[in-house]
């Protein structure tokens, strides 16, 4: 990598919820696994280095991203890690019904400018966000709309174009976080199983027998070596183990990666194992053109390896069930504002945020959107703006009680509220970054008034 200054285009979920598809927090083991495979390349050279280097695929997303992007962060670099749902070579056990490319994991890794700390932020795959207009890969462009965040990769990859899939995922992350992505790295399932198999399998020690139909997994209790589909099933299993939550699965995935690293240290002295491990791993990698080189990837991994463990924070975007705002939606989550905005602002300012910091920021849930009554006034002078914004807010669960024109055009958007409506005003302000609610003695009881100016930001999620 050329250095940090170089830029290229590049829960609070309720544990008992069973109706929602699982959030696959595989970001931690993906990131750790990538670091292991890259650092192992230090032991190779000559023709093997050239061969492995040639396995890595580069995808140029510059043209598809366009110019309307967030400004670069004040320091450090941001890498988007995508766990691809491509199941090529794994038979029909996983992904047999996939008709488009899928992103199983989305994680933003921020490495600080001074190289002393890092933040890894996982995005729940069921996050309900705004998907911007994207090139679909077949010459058409999708319309901007709201949906699950992982749909972005599928839209761009509708024809199997990895560059288009990645570009749409990046555009979606940037639009909803205002964090500019400097680099990206995609890892698919072929790399995971290939790495495990090259080591002859990895030891796991379940305390109870596991019979999980969704993960296609049957394991007896006790320590045993797993590989192939059993290894993949073990890190994906959720409902049949422990309390059935993702929290438990994250712990198992971390234990699995620790076991993989231990196994790798004992096996990679063997040339056959080393070659199989690295060959499978590099074949599964797709990066931006600048990172599509072992030397650059090694430099990136080394920068992370040098950071003290207690200075690497693994965080999840603060969220809550969207059902709280939209009772009919029992499958998705909404990002909790303003806590999520504080997290992304810290990244943009190259400022460290710990788990304790994030916990403090999420201590108070905003009022449910369906308890917030809003009057929307158009002060832009442009016809139809009040209706457009009202429809966006209504889709988020807010109640629109009236629309109209402001008494006179305004240059700055305002949000005013009456006595007793502070929580409701803050709930709306959390979706309108940069807008500060103001108490008004003239405000109608029970109603918040949003006056739209030309500076009104797009509502967040």
N, C-alpha and C positions, 0 to 999 in steps of 0.2 A: 504494500500500500504506500502511496506517495506521502502520506502524512495526514494529520488531523485537519489541516487547513484546506486540503484539497476536496472539492465537492464534485460529484458527478450527477447528472440527471438520474438520475437513477430510477371475599364476596359476602358481597353480603347476601347472597342467594340463600333462601331458606333451605336447610338441609333436608327437610322432609318432602320437598316437592318431587313427585315421581312422574308427572305428566310431561315435563320438559325433557327434550333430548339432552344427553350429558354434554357438559362443557369439557372438552378434551384439553386439559391443561398439560400438554406434553411439551410445552416450551422449554421447561427446565432440562429434561433429559435430552431433548434435541440439541440444545445449546451445548450441554456438557459433552454429548457424543461428538458433535462437530469439533470441539476443541481437542478431544482425544485423538480423533483421526488425523487432524491437521498436524498436531505436535509429533505424531508418530512418523511423519514424513521426514523428520530430521535424520532418520536412520537410513534413508534411501538415497540413491544417486544414479548417475549415468543413464542408461537406457530406461531403467525402471522409473526414474523421475520423469523422463520425457513421456513415457507411456501414461503414467498417472496424471500428469499435467494435461495430457490430451483428453482424458476422460471428462474433465470438468467442462461443463457447457456454459457459455456466456449468452446472455440475452440483453439486447439493447432496447431499453424502454423509452429513450429520450423523446422520440417523436410523439409517442402516445401520451406522454405526460403533459405536453404543452407548456405554456409560460405562466399560467395562473397558479403559482405554487407558493407555499409559505416561505418566508425568509429563512436563511440558514440560521441555525442556533448560535447563541453567543459564544459557544465553545464546544469542543468535543465532536463526536460523530454519532449518527443514528443509523443503525442497521436493522432492517426488517427481516425477521426470520420467519419463513413460511414452511410449515409442515404439509407437504402435498399429499392428497388422498389418492395419488396414482398407485394402482396396485398391480402394475405389469409384472408378470412373472410369479404372482402369488396365487394363481388359480382363481376359483370362484368363491373362496371362503370369505373374502372381503371385497367390497366394492363391485359386486357383480351387477348391481343395478345402476351404477353410475353412468350417466350419459354425457356429462361434461367434466372438465377438470375441477377438482375440489380442493379447498384449503382446510386441512384438519386442524392446523395450529397457526395462529398469528401472534408474534411476539416482537416487541420493539426493544432493541438493546441499545442503550445510550452509554457510551464510554466517555468519561469526563475528559476535558481538555488537558488536565494535568496528569491523567492516567492513574489517579489514586483511588477512584471509585467507579462503580457502574450501576446502572439500574436496568433491570429487565422487566418489561411490562407486558403481561399477557392480556389478550383481548378475548373475552368470552365469545365463542362462536355464535351464540344466540343473541348477541347485542343488536338491538334494533336501532339502526343508524340510517343516515342519508347516503344512498349510493349515487354518486354523480354520474353524468352521462359518460359512457365509455365506448371505445372501439371494441366491437364484439369479435373481430377477427375475420368476419366474412364480408367486410366492406360496409356494414351498417353500424349505426351507433345507437346504443340504448338510451332511453330517457331517464332523467334523474328521478329517483323515487326512494321510498323508505323500505328497508327489508333487513334480514339478518346480514351481519357484516361479512360472513364467509361467502355470500352470494357473489360478491364482487369478483373474486378469482374465477368463479364459474362463468360469469358473464363474459369476461375477457377471453376465457379459455373455451368458449363454446365450440370452436373449431380445432382445438388442440394447440393453439398458438400460446406457448409459454410466455413470450414477451408481452402479448396483449393481456393475458391473465394477470401477470404480475403488475402491469401498469395500472389496471383497474383496481387492484388491491391497494397499491400505493396511493392512487388518487383518493380512494375512500378513506384510508387512514389519515392522509394529510388534510382532507376536507373536514373530518370530524375532530381532529386533534390540533390542527394548525402547527404540527411538527413536521419539518421537512425531512424526508428520507434521503440519506446520502448513499447508502448501499443496500443491497438485498441479497439474501441467501436462501435458496429453496432446497429442502431435503425431503426425499420421498421414502416410502416404506421399503423399497428395494435395498436401500442403504442399510436400514436397520437390521433386517433379517440376514443380509449378506455379512455384515460385521459380526453378528452373533454366531452365525454358522462357521465363519472362518476361524473362530476361537474354539470350535467344538461345542458351542453352547455356553450358557451362563447359569450359575447356580441360583436357585430361589428356594425359599424356605417357608412356604405357607403354613400357618398354624392349624388351619382347617382345610378340608377338602374343598376344591372349587369346581362347581359345575355351572358354567355361565353360557347359556345358549347364544346370547348376543355377541359374546366375544369368541364363540366357537372353542370353548376351553373346558377341558376336564383334567383336573390334577388331584392327586391324592395329597394328604397332609404330609409335611416333612420335607427335608432338603432333597433337592433333585436338580438335574441339569435339564434345561429346556432350550430348544432351538426351533427354527422354522416357524410354523404357525402357532405353536404353543408359546414361544417367546413373545410374539406379537400380541397374542390373545391375553397374556398375563399383564402387559402394560396397558391394555385397553379395558380390561375387566373392571366393572364397577358395581353393579347391583347385587351380585351374588357374594360379595366379600365385605366384611365389616359392617359399617352402617349404611353402605350403599351410596355414599356421597363422593364427590370429586376430591374432597379433602383427603380421604383415605387413599384414593387412587394416586394422588400426587405423591404421598409418602411412599407408596409401593414403587412408583416409577423412579423416585430418587434412590431407593434401596437397590433397584435393579441396575441403575447406572453405576452405583458404587461397586456392585458385584462385577459389572462389565469391565470397569477400569482395573479392578484387581485381577481379573482373568486376563486382560490384555497385557498387563505387566509381566505375567508369568508365561505368556504364550508367544509374544511378538518377537522373541529372540529366534523363533523358528521361521526361516525364510518363507516357507509355504504359507504359514499362518499370517505372517506380515503382509505378503503379497495379496492374499485373499481378502484380508481385512481392509487394506487400503484401496484395492481395486473396486470392491463393492461400494465402499464409502464415496470415493471420488466419482464413480459412475452415477451416483444418486444426487450429485450437486449441480445446481444451476445458479449462477450468480450474475451480477452486472459485469460488463466487460472488464472493469478495472480489477475486480476481485477474482476473475477467472484465471488464476495463476497460483500455483502452490506457494510460491515465495510470498505473494501478497497475503494469502490466507494464513500462512504460517506467522507472518508479522501481526496480523489481526489477533490470532489465537494467543500469541505470546503476550500481547498487550493486556488481554483479559487474564491470562495465567498469572501475571505479575501483580494483580490486585489482591489485597488481603480478603479472605473469605467474608469477614464481617463488614466489608465495605461494598459487597455486591448484594443489592436488594432485589429480591424477586417479588414483584407486586402484581396485582390484578386490578384492572380498571375498576374503580368503585362502581357498584351496580346494585340494583334491587329488581324484584320481579315486576315486569311491565304491567302485570295484572293489577297492580296497585293503582296505576293511572288509567288503564283501559281494561275494565273487568273481563272483557271477552277474550283478551290475549293471555292465555295460560302457558305460552311456550317460550316467551322471549324475556330479555332483561333490558332495562333502561340504565344508562350511565347516571350515576348519582352526581348531580351538580349542587354546589360549585366545586365539590371535592375533585372530580375528574379534571376540571379545568385547572385547578391548582397544581395537579400532578403534571399536566402537559406544559404548564407555564414554567414549572421548575426545570423540566427538561430543556425547554427553549433557552432558559437563562443559565444553563449548565450549573444548576444548583442541586445538591444532593437532597433527596427525600427518602427517609427511612420508613420502615413499616409502622413505627410508632407515630411518625408525622402523619402518615396517611390514615391511621386509625383515629387520630385526633380530628382530622378533617372530616371524617365520615361519622362522627359521633351523633350528629343530629340529622335525621332524615327530613327532606323537604315535605311540605304538605302535598297530599295526592293531587295530581293534576285535575281530577274530576271534581275537586272541591273549590277550584279557582274559577271565578266568574270574571270575564274580561270584556271591556268595551274597546274596540279597535278603531282608532281615528286616523285617517289618511292626511298627513301633512306634507306630502311630497309634491302635490300638484299633478301627479301622474294617475290617471284613471285606473281603477282596479287594484291598487296596491293593498287597500284594506281587506278586500276579499281574498287576495292571494295569501296574505299573512294569516288571516283568520282560518283559512283552510289548513295551513301548515300546523297551526296551534291546535286546531280541533283534532287533527290526526294524532296529536300527542296526548289527547285526552282532556285538554282544557275545554271549559264551557264558554262559548262566545255568546254574550247576551245582547250585544248591539254592535253595529258598524256604521261608519259615516265619515264625513270629511271634518278635519280640524277647522276651527274658526278662521285660521290663517295658516299659510305655509310656514313650515319650520325647517331649520337647518340641522337640528339635533333631535334625535328620538328621545322621548321621555316615558317614564313609567311611574305613575302616581297611584297612591293607595290611601284608603281612609283608615281611621283608628281601628285597631283590632284585626287588621288584615296583613300584618307584617310577614307572617309565615307564608301566606299565599303569594304575596308579592315577591318574596325571595325565591319561591318555587318557579315562578315565571322568569325572574331575572337570571336564574341558573341556566335557562335555555337560550338566553340572549346575551352572550359574552360581551362585557364592557358596559352594559346598561345597569345603572344603579337606581334602585327604587327610592322614591321620595314620598314621605308622609305629606298629605295635603288635606287641609281643613275643608276645602271646597269639594273633595271627592265624594261621589255618591256612596252611601252606606252599602257595604258588602260587595262593591264592584271596583276592580282595578282597571285603570285607564292606560292603554298603550297608545301613544301618539307616534306614528311612524314618520321618521325623517329619512332623508337619502342615505344616512349613515347606518341604518338598521342592519345588524349582522344577520346572517341566515340562522334561523333557530337551530340549536344543537340537538341532534337526534329527534 
